[in-house]
Amino acid sequence: MIKALFFKMGYHLRLHRFFKSSGPGSAVTALCLHRINPVNDILFPPLTPGVFAALIRILKKEYEITGFEGIHELVASPSRKKPALVLSFDDGYKDFLEYGLPIIRKEKITVNHNIVINCAETGQLIWTQRLNNILSWLAATQKTLDIDFADISMHKKVEGQLLAVKAELFRILFSRPYTFVDALTTSLEKKYSFSQPAGEMMNWEDIITCQKEGVEIGSHTICHGSLGHYDDAAFVNNEIAGSKKILEEKLKQPVHSLAFPNGWAHPAAYEAAIKAGYKNLLLIDSVKYDFDLKPGPCIYPYKRILVGHPSVYENVFNIAGFHKALRR
């Protein structure tokens, strides 16, 4: 409550502008969003529709909002009076269609949305969400997380330390191949006889509806496997080039954007994305990259700012660079 009040007062005093780059010559600000939903999820908090709508109205006052396809013309325009900003969504949750798209339509803005192919094809949730759901259920039922899988052994009480248990588990799994992570997740679902909710991901009909509404569709790989390692070159190349091919066949138009799952990118995976013909390489600004991102005439890396605070005003400060300044 006190924090929310601090950011609200700070916004009305225009303190966020001390951190914000301004003016027509400023670099592009790219945002990374996920869910728009009125129901809270402590492990993966969405923006509520009200916060999202209020945030868009504020951003329109301070930025020129466009998609990746129009960003270069906007940046080069001599008539531009505000810095450029792109709203980029990942994952393909159905709540985007229900709660996000009506606001986007009303505000007449263009956004990017990056799709996980397997979710669109099968309706299965991303492995991270599947694990979130299991952990939340364990906490609610006061059960223990018991994992004895390959070299991983974890026996944790989840209730009262949900976020800490998630952080520990995900820290391990982000460095593992997708096949391993999926097998572990499936084993937990069977162990606890846990049924995942259905109907939470957009199908192809939903995605094409978004496309017709002007949403720029990009790839978020086939399985949402980590591209931070390169143990299986064939798998990684299929995640990158294979997802592009499927999307272009479904959408009947070129796909220029690839969002690296969780922002993780191995140098070889990054090169594979360039080789596959992606122009917009979507990363995360809080992840450190120890290789050349190769910006150039046809290669545009964007370090997106994660947006997901419950307060619209804290999101404004985060977008302006306040939270990044604190991390330094």
N, C-alpha and C positions, 0 to 999 in steps of 0.2 A: 504493500500500500504506500509506504513512504517512498520507495523507489519509483513507483509509478507517478507519484506526485512530483518528485524531483524532475523527472523527464518532461512532464507536462509543463511545469513552470519554466524549465529550461528552454522548451520549444517556444513558448509565448514571449520569452525574453530574447529569442533568436540566437541562443548560445550555440546551437548546433552549427551555425554558419562559420564559427571559428575553426571548425574541423573540415568543412565542406569546400572542395574545389569548386570554383564558380567561374562563369564566363564562357563565351562561345568556344574558346580554344581548349577547354578542359578535356581530359581523357574521358572515355566512355565509362559510365558506371553500369555494371551488370549485376543483377540480383539473382539469387537462387531461392526459389520457393518450392513448397511441396504440397501440403494439404490446405484446403479451405473448408472448414467444417465447424459447426456449432458445438460438437461434442468433444470435450478435451481428452487427450491421451497423454498421460504424464511422461511416457517414454518417447513419444514422437509428437510433441504439441503442434496442433494445426493453428493457423490463423483463423479466428472466427470471421464469418462473413462481414460483420460490422467493422471489425478492425481492418480487414482487407479493403473494404470500400472507403473507409476514412483515410487509410494510407494512400490509396490511389489519388484521392482528391488533393491531398497535401503534395504528393509527388508531382502532380500535373502543374502545380503552381511554381515549382522550383526546377523542374526538368522538362526537357522535350522527350517524351516517351515514344519509342518505336521498336520494331523488331530488328533482328540481326540483318535481315535482307535489305532494310532501308537505312541502316546506321551510317554507312560510309557517305551516302549522299547528304544525309542530315549533318554530319560532322563537317563536310566540305561547304555547306551552304553559307553564303555570306549574310543571309537574313536571319540566321539562327541567333537567338538572344539568350538561350539557356543551355546548360550542359546537357549532354545526351544520356539517356538511361534506357536499359533493356530489362524487361521482366521475363525471367526464364524459370519455367517450372520443370521439375523432374518427376519421373515415376509413372504417371498416367493413372492416378487415382480417380475414381468416378465422381468424387465430390467436387472435382474441378468443373465437371460438366453441370452439376446440380447447383453449386454455390458460387463458383468462380466466374464461369462464362457469362451469366446474366449481368454481373457487375462490369466485366470487361466490355460487354456489348453496350451497356448503358453509358460507360465512360468513353467509348469510341477509341479504344487503344488497341495496339497490336502486341501480342505476347508470343513467346516461344514455349513449346511444351515437348519434352523429350521422353520417348516411350520405351518401356521394357517390352521387347517383343513377346517373350514367353508369357507375360501377364496378359497381354492382349489376346494371345492365341488360346490360352487355357483358363484364364480367370484366376490362376494361382497368385497369391500374394508374393511380394519380394521376400527373400529369406530373412532380411532384417526385420520386417514387419511380422513375419511368422514367429520369430524368436521373441519380439516384443510382446506379442499376444500370449505366448506361453508363459513368459515371466510375469506378466500382469495377472494371469490366472493363478499362478503359483502363489503370488503374494496375497491375492484375494481369498484363496482357499487355505492359506497358512501351510502350504506344502514346501518341501525342500527341493532345490534344484540338485539333482543327482546325475552327474555325467561321468561315465566311464566309457570313453570312445577313443579308440586308437591310443594316442599318447596323452589325451586330455582327461584329467581327473578333477572334477569339481563337485564339492558337496557343500552347498551354501543355503542358509536360511534366507529367503527372499524378502519376506515381510519386514518392513522397516528399513530395508537397505536396497530397495529396488534399483535405484539409479546406479549405485556402486557395483552391484552384481552385474548389471547390464554392461557397464564400462569395462569391467574385468573380462567378461566373456567376449565382447566385441573386439577388444584389444587383441585377443588371441586369434579370433576368426578372420579379421581383416587381412591377416598375412597368409591365409590358407587358400588353396585353390577352391573354385566354386564347387566342384564335385564333392570335395570333402565337407564343405560347409552345408551343402544341401543334404548330404547323407546324414550328418549329425542332427540337423534340424528335423528331418524325417524320423530319425530314431527317437527323438524326444516326443514328437507327436504320437508315435505308436506307444511309447512307454507310458504316457499319461492318458492315452485314449482321448487326445485333444483334437477337436474338430475346428478348423479355421473358419472364420466367417466367409461367406460367399458374396459375390456381387459388388466387391469394393474396387475393382479395377475396370477401367474402360475397355470395351471390346472394340473391334475394328469399326463397327457401325458408329460407335460413339466418337472414335478418333476422326473418322471422316466427317462427322458432323462438326467437330471442332475445326477441321481444315476448311470446311465450307464457310465457317464463321470468320475466317481470316487468321486463325491460329497457325503459326509457323511450327510444323512438326519436325522434330529432330530425333536422333537415336540416343537411347540410354543403355545400349547393348541388348543382347538377347536374353541373358539370364541375370544381369546385375551382378556379375562376378567381378571381383576386384581386379583392376588392371594395374595394380601397384607391383605385381611380380610377373615374371615371364617364364614360368616353369613349363608351360604347355603352349608352344607357339601356335599350333593349329587351333586350339581352343580360343586363344586371345584374338587371332586373326578373324575367326568366325564371329566372335562377339562384335568386332569392329566392322569389318567389311561385309560379313553376312547379314548383320542387322540393317546396314545401309541398303543392301540389295532387296531385302524383304520389304522395307518401308517404301522404297521407290516403286516396287511392283504394286503394292497396295494403294499407294497414294497417287501413282501415275504422274509423279513429278520428282525433280532432283531433291535430295536431302543433303543439306550442307553443314548441319550441326551435330556434333557428338558431345554428350555430357559424360565425363568419366565418373563411374559410380563412386560416391563418397569423395570425389576429387582426386583419387589416387591414380597416379600415372607412372608406369615404368618407362624409361627412355625408349625402349624398343616398342612398347605399345603406343607411345606417342608418335613414333616414326611410322608405325603401321596405320595410324589414323590419317596421317598426312598422305601416305601412299594410297590409301583407299579413296582419297579425293575429298575429304572433309575440309571445309574452309574455317568453320567456327569451332574451335576446340575449347570446350567449356570446363573450367577447373574451379577450384575453391580457394578463396584468398587466404584462408587460415592454414592451408597446407603448404609446406615448403617443397619447392622443386629444385633439385640440385643439377639440372641439366638445362640446356638452351631451349627455350620455348619457340625459337625461330619465327618471330613475327615478321611478316613480309607482305608483299602485294596480294598474295592469295592465301596467306595463313594468318588467322586472327585468333590468338589465345586470349581468353577472357577469364580473369580470376574473379569469380562471382562472390558476392557477399551473401552469406546465409541470412535469411530473414525468417524469424519465427518467434519473436518476443510477444507476450500477451498484450503489451501496451503499444498502441500505435506510435506514441511519442518516443518510446525507447527504440522502436524500429527506425524512426527518422534519424535519431542520433547514431545508431549503428550504421545506417546507410551513409551518413555524412562522414564517418571515419572515427567516431568517438571510441568505440570498442577496440578498434585496431590500434589506436594510439595507446590504450591501456595495456595491450598485450606486448608492446615494445619494451 
